[in-house]
Amino acid sequence: MAAPMELFCWAGGWGLPSVDLDSLAVLTYARFTGAPLKVHKITNPWRSPSGTQCPWWGEGGSEHTGGGAGESQGRGADIYGQAAKGLLGILSLSMSGTLPALRTSHGEVISVPHKIITHLRKEKYNADYDLSARQGADTLAFMSLLEEKLLPVLIHTFWVDSKNYVEVTRKWYAEAMPFPLNFFLPGRMQRQHLERLQLLCGEHRPEDEEELEKELYQEALECLTLLAQRLGSQKFFFGDAPASLDAFVFSYLVLLLQAKLPSGKLQAHLRGLPTLCAYCTHILSLYFPWDGAEVPPPRQTPAGPETEEEPYGRQNQILSVLAGLAAMVGYALLSGIVSIQRAAPARTPATRALGMAEEDEEE
């Protein structure tokens, strides 16, 4: 019997099953199609299967082994250098995992939302199966519209606007993530979103920040109005059954609708469009009736039978503390703040102790 497909995604908050746009889109599509996924809602990127780097060995991927007497003289310093690289590599590993990520029944890992949905379609979980050619073309057109007009302003709202970022976005991630990730990872995520915003705006981006904000919000207002007109009185964009377009539109809108934003100009406009508000409420209540409790921490949220939320919370906390200490020790060794004096009688016990620590971490 094949192993079940597993989806790793960001946990929920603000009354939503996930606070991350991409995770929310994939979750919604899976609910629409009834795909049998084992869902892991997590707040620790270490647990994402997309991070495959091994921090314990060098670039060659093999353990250092010493030879004759000439090699043994420099072995102590080399071991400590390898250890420091490995200890600092833990943090690199923690940042290499991306969410959402799908582990297929064959063990393959997919970490791009559109590729995850494509894989689900290949497994015969296709929300667009009954669409006509014209509706398929409309789907592509509206997806481009969302990415060009609505995605930039969502990034600006949650990651660039200082009040929203400090009081909502960074606050949630800092409280949800384990130590020490909560100290540096939200800032790193903000820089990634800023780079993404620059790519979306392109070369014609206005130099003045106020002018850029005004332009982004104007285009987003027009996009929301167009979406409301296209939806009309229908339950979904193509009738009574949801399609992939609905998964993405819902994810964009419901994040903006549910978050308690201190600076919410676009949110106020969205709440003035009852058609789109009812649309989000309908999908949320129909497909996520047990999700969306105010989180963090996510383990306090009642989970459905197919959902696993941080089952190893205590273990993750211990590993996080060890990683923080390891990073500080590694930095001290590499920068020369702490130096180690090699003594012949003490060399072998030190080496053995280090090997045991490595085994404990690997376990």
C-alpha positions as CSV (number, residue, x, y, z in Angstrom):
1,M,0.0,0.0,0.0
2,A,1.4,3.4,-1.0
3,A,2.2,5.9,1.7
4,P,-0.3,8.8,1.9
5,M,0.5,12.2,0.5
6,E,1.6,14.7,3.2
7,L,1.2,18.4,3.1
8,F,3.3,20.7,5.3
9,C,2.0,24.2,5.6
10,W,2.0,27.2,7.9
11,A,-0.4,27.0,10.8
12,G,-3.6,29.0,11.2
13,G,-4.5,32.3,12.9
14,W,-6.8,35.3,12.5
15,G,-9.7,32.9,12.1
16,L,-8.1,31.2,9.1
17,P,-6.7,27.6,8.6
18,S,-3.4,29.2,7.6
19,V,-1.9,32.7,7.7
20,D,0.3,32.1,4.6
21,L,-1.1,33.0,1.2
22,D,0.5,30.0,-0.7
23,S,-0.3,27.5,2.1
24,L,-3.9,28.7,2.2
25,A,-4.3,28.4,-1.6
26,V,-3.0,24.8,-1.6
27,L,-5.1,23.8,1.4
28,T,-8.3,25.3,-0.2
29,Y,-7.6,23.5,-3.5
30,A,-7.2,20.2,-1.7
31,R,-10.4,20.7,0.2
32,F,-12.2,21.5,-3.1
33,T,-11.1,18.3,-4.7
34,G,-11.2,16.0,-1.7
35,A,-7.6,15.0,-2.1
36,P,-6.6,12.6,0.7
37,L,-3.7,14.5,2.3
38,K,-2.2,14.2,5.8
39,V,-1.8,17.8,6.7
40,H,0.9,19.1,9.0
41,K,0.2,22.6,10.1
42,I,3.5,23.8,11.5
43,T,5.3,26.9,12.7
44,N,8.8,25.5,12.5
45,P,10.4,25.5,9.0
46,W,12.8,22.8,10.2
47,R,10.0,20.3,9.8
48,S,9.5,21.1,6.1
49,P,10.7,18.1,4.0
50,S,12.0,20.6,1.4
51,G,15.0,21.3,3.5
52,T,17.5,18.4,2.7
53,Q,20.9,19.9,3.5
54,C,22.8,17.9,6.0
55,P,24.6,20.2,8.5
56,W,27.0,17.7,10.0
57,W,29.4,17.2,7.1
58,G,31.5,19.3,4.8
59,E,30.7,20.1,1.2
60,G,32.2,16.7,0.1
61,G,29.5,14.9,2.1
62,S,31.9,12.5,3.9
63,E,33.3,12.4,7.4
64,H,36.8,13.6,8.0
65,T,39.2,10.8,8.9
66,G,42.7,11.3,10.0
67,G,45.8,9.3,8.9
68,G,49.4,9.4,10.0
69,A,51.2,11.5,12.6
70,G,51.5,14.5,10.3
71,E,47.8,14.7,9.8
72,S,47.0,14.1,13.5
73,Q,48.8,17.3,14.5
74,G,46.2,19.4,12.8
75,R,43.3,17.1,13.4
76,G,42.1,18.9,16.6
77,A,41.8,22.2,14.9
78,D,40.2,20.6,11.8
79,I,37.6,18.8,14.0
80,Y,36.7,22.0,15.7
81,G,36.4,23.8,12.4
82,Q,34.2,21.1,11.0
83,A,32.1,21.2,14.2
84,A,31.7,25.0,14.0
85,K,30.6,24.7,10.4
86,G,28.1,22.0,11.3
87,L,26.7,24.0,14.2
88,L,26.2,27.1,12.1
89,G,24.8,24.9,9.4
90,I,21.9,24.0,11.7
91,L,20.6,27.6,11.2
92,S,21.1,27.3,7.4
93,L,19.1,24.1,7.5
94,S,16.3,25.8,9.4
95,M,16.0,28.5,6.7
96,S,16.3,26.2,3.8
97,G,12.9,24.5,4.4
98,T,10.0,26.2,2.5
99,L,6.3,26.0,3.0
100,P,4.0,24.7,1.7
101,A,5.6,21.5,0.7
102,L,4.0,18.2,-0.5
103,R,5.6,14.8,0.1
104,T,4.1,12.5,-2.5
105,S,3.2,8.9,-2.1
106,H,6.5,8.0,-3.8
107,G,8.6,10.2,-1.5
108,E,9.1,13.1,-3.9
109,V,9.0,16.6,-2.4
110,I,7.3,19.5,-4.2
111,S,7.5,23.0,-2.7
112,V,6.0,25.3,-5.3
113,P,2.2,25.9,-5.0
114,H,1.4,25.6,-8.7
115,K,3.5,22.5,-9.0
116,I,1.7,21.0,-6.0
117,I,-1.7,21.6,-7.6
118,T,-0.4,20.2,-10.9
119,H,0.6,17.0,-9.1
120,L,-2.8,16.7,-7.5
121,R,-4.3,17.0,-10.9
122,K,-2.1,14.2,-12.2
123,E,-3.5,12.1,-9.3
124,K,-7.0,12.8,-10.6
125,Y,-7.9,15.5,-8.1
126,N,-8.7,18.2,-10.7
127,A,-11.0,21.0,-9.7
128,D,-11.0,22.3,-13.3
129,Y,-12.1,19.0,-15.0
130,D,-15.5,20.3,-16.1
131,L,-14.4,23.7,-17.3
132,S,-14.8,24.7,-20.9
133,A,-12.0,26.0,-23.1
134,R,-13.3,29.6,-22.6
135,Q,-13.5,29.1,-18.8
136,G,-9.9,27.8,-18.8
137,A,-8.8,30.9,-20.7
138,D,-10.6,33.1,-18.2
139,T,-8.9,31.2,-15.4
140,L,-5.5,32.1,-16.8
141,A,-6.5,35.7,-17.3
142,F,-7.8,36.2,-13.8
143,M,-4.8,34.4,-12.3
144,S,-2.5,37.0,-14.1
145,L,-4.7,39.8,-12.8
146,L,-4.4,38.6,-9.2
147,E,-0.6,38.4,-9.5
148,E,-0.2,41.7,-11.2
149,K,-2.7,43.8,-9.3
150,L,-3.6,42.2,-6.0
151,L,-0.4,40.3,-4.9
152,P,1.8,43.4,-4.7
153,V,-0.6,45.3,-2.5
154,L,-1.0,42.2,-0.2
155,I,2.8,42.1,0.2
156,H,2.8,45.8,0.9
157,T,0.0,45.6,3.4
158,F,1.4,42.7,5.5
159,W,5.2,43.1,5.0
160,V,5.9,46.7,4.1
161,D,3.4,48.9,6.0
162,S,5.2,49.4,9.3
163,K,2.2,49.4,11.5
164,N,0.7,46.2,10.0
165,Y,4.1,44.5,10.0
166,V,4.9,45.2,13.6
167,E,1.5,44.8,15.2
168,V,0.1,41.9,13.0
169,T,2.6,40.0,10.8
170,R,5.8,40.0,12.8
171,K,3.8,39.6,16.0
172,W,2.1,36.4,14.8
173,Y,5.3,34.8,13.5
174,A,7.4,35.8,16.5
175,E,4.8,34.3,18.9
176,A,4.2,31.2,16.8
177,M,7.8,30.2,15.9
178,P,10.0,28.4,18.4
179,F,13.2,30.0,19.9
180,P,15.6,31.1,18.4
181,L,13.9,31.2,14.9
182,N,11.4,33.8,16.2
183,F,14.3,36.3,16.6
184,F,15.6,36.4,13.1
185,L,13.3,34.5,10.7
186,P,10.4,37.1,10.5
187,G,13.0,39.7,9.4
188,R,14.4,37.4,6.8
189,M,10.9,36.7,5.5
190,Q,10.3,40.4,5.3
191,R,13.4,40.9,3.2
192,Q,12.3,38.1,0.9
193,H,8.9,39.7,0.4
194,L,10.5,43.0,-0.3
195,E,12.6,41.4,-3.1
196,R,9.5,39.7,-4.4
197,L,7.6,43.1,-4.5
198,Q,10.5,44.7,-6.4
199,L,10.3,41.9,-9.0
200,L,6.5,42.3,-9.3
201,C,6.7,46.1,-9.7
202,G,9.5,45.8,-12.3
203,E,11.6,48.6,-13.8
204,H,8.6,51.1,-13.9
205,R,8.3,51.2,-10.2
206,P,8.0,54.8,-8.9
207,E,11.0,56.0,-6.8
208,D,8.8,57.8,-4.3
209,E,7.4,55.3,-1.7
210,E,4.1,57.3,-1.3
211,E,3.6,57.4,-5.0
212,L,4.2,53.6,-5.2
213,E,1.8,52.9,-2.4
214,K,-0.9,55.1,-4.1
215,E,-0.4,53.4,-7.4
216,L,-0.6,49.9,-5.9
217,Y,-3.7,50.6,-3.9
218,Q,-5.5,52.2,-6.9
219,E,-4.8,49.1,-9.1
220,A,-5.9,46.8,-6.2
221,L,-9.2,48.7,-5.8
222,E,-10.0,48.3,-9.5
223,C,-9.1,44.6,-9.3
224,L,-11.5,44.0,-6.3
225,T,-14.3,45.8,-8.1
226,L,-13.7,43.7,-11.2
227,L,-13.8,40.5,-9.2
228,A,-17.1,41.5,-7.5
229,Q,-18.6,42.2,-10.9
230,R,-17.4,38.9,-12.4
231,L,-18.7,36.9,-9.5
232,G,-22.1,38.5,-9.5
233,S,-24.7,36.4,-7.7
234,Q,-22.9,33.1,-8.3
235,K,-21.6,30.8,-5.5
236,F,-18.3,30.4,-7.3
237,F,-16.7,32.0,-10.3
238,F,-17.8,29.3,-12.7
239,G,-21.2,28.4,-11.2
240,D,-22.1,26.0,-8.4
241,A,-18.8,24.1,-8.2
242,P,-15.5,25.6,-7.1
243,A,-12.5,25.6,-9.4
244,S,-8.8,26.4,-9.0
245,L,-9.5,30.1,-9.6
246,D,-11.7,30.1,-6.6
247,A,-8.9,28.6,-4.4
248,F,-6.6,31.5,-5.3
249,V,-9.2,34.3,-5.2
250,F,-10.4,33.1,-1.8
251,S,-6.9,33.0,-0.4
252,Y,-6.1,36.5,-1.5
253,L,-9.4,37.9,-0.2
254,V,-9.9,36.1,3.0
255,L,-6.4,37.0,4.3
256,L,-7.2,40.7,3.7
257,L,-10.7,40.3,5.2
258,Q,-9.8,38.4,8.4
259,A,-6.6,40.0,9.7
260,K,-7.1,42.8,12.3
261,L,-5.1,45.4,10.5
262,P,-4.4,48.8,12.2
263,S,-3.7,50.3,8.7
264,G,-6.4,48.8,6.4
265,K,-7.4,51.0,3.6
266,L,-7.9,48.2,1.1
267,Q,-9.5,46.1,3.8
268,A,-12.2,48.8,4.3
269,H,-12.9,48.8,0.5
270,L,-13.2,45.0,0.5
271,R,-15.6,45.0,3.4
272,G,-17.7,47.5,1.3
273,L,-18.2,44.8,-1.3
274,P,-20.8,42.4,0.2
275,T,-20.6,40.0,-2.8
276,L,-17.0,39.2,-2.1
277,C,-17.5,39.1,1.7
278,A,-20.3,36.6,1.4
279,Y,-18.2,34.6,-1.0
280,C,-15.3,34.3,1.5
281,T,-17.7,33.5,4.4
282,H,-19.4,30.8,2.4
283,I,-16.1,29.0,1.5
284,L,-14.7,29.3,5.0
285,S,-17.8,27.9,6.6
286,L,-18.4,25.1,4.0
287,Y,-14.8,23.8,3.6
288,F,-13.1,24.8,6.8
289,P,-15.8,24.5,9.5
290,W,-13.3,23.2,12.2
291,D,-10.4,25.4,11.3
292,G,-9.4,28.9,11.9
293,A,-9.3,29.2,15.7
294,E,-7.1,32.0,16.9
295,V,-3.6,30.7,16.9
296,P,-0.7,30.7,18.0
297,P,0.2,28.4,19.5
298,P,-1.3,26.1,16.8
299,R,-1.3,23.0,19.1
300,Q,-4.2,24.5,21.0
301,T,-6.4,24.4,17.9
302,P,-8.7,21.4,17.7
303,A,-7.5,19.4,14.7
304,G,-9.4,17.2,12.3
305,P,-8.5,13.5,11.9
306,E,-6.3,14.3,8.9
307,T,-4.5,17.2,10.5
308,E,-1.3,17.1,12.7
309,E,-0.3,20.3,14.4
310,E,3.1,20.3,16.2
311,P,3.0,16.8,17.8
312,Y,6.6,17.1,19.0
313,G,6.4,20.6,20.4
314,R,8.6,19.9,23.4
315,Q,11.2,18.2,21.2
316,N,11.3,21.1,18.8
317,Q,11.8,23.6,21.6
318,I,14.7,21.6,23.0
319,L,16.3,21.3,19.5
320,S,15.7,25.1,19.0
321,V,17.5,26.0,22.2
322,L,20.4,23.6,21.3
323,A,20.6,25.2,17.9
324,G,20.8,28.7,19.4
325,L,23.6,27.7,21.8
326,A,25.4,25.8,19.0
327,A,25.3,28.9,16.7
328,M,26.7,31.1,19.4
329,V,29.5,28.6,20.2
330,G,30.3,28.2,16.5
331,Y,30.5,31.9,16.0
332,A,32.8,32.3,19.0
333,L,35.1,29.6,17.6
334,L,35.2,31.0,14.1
335,S,35.7,34.6,15.1
336,G,38.4,33.9,17.6
337,I,36.5,35.2,20.6
338,V,37.1,31.8,22.2
339,S,40.3,29.8,21.4
340,I,40.9,26.2,22.3
341,Q,44.3,25.1,23.5
342,R,45.1,21.6,22.3
343,A,46.6,19.4,25.0
344,A,47.7,15.8,24.1
345,P,46.1,14.0,27.1
346,A,42.7,15.7,26.6
347,R,42.5,15.3,22.8
348,T,40.8,11.9,22.6
349,P,38.1,12.5,25.2
350,A,37.2,15.8,23.5
351,T,36.8,14.1,20.2
352,R,34.6,11.4,21.7
353,A,32.4,13.9,23.5
354,L,31.9,15.8,20.3
355,G,31.0,12.7,18.4
356,M,28.3,11.8,21.0
357,A,26.8,15.3,20.7
358,E,26.6,14.9,17.0
359,E,24.8,11.5,17.4
360,D,22.3,13.0,19.8
361,E,21.5,15.9,17.4
362,E,21.1,13.5,14.5
363,E,18.7,11.3,16.4
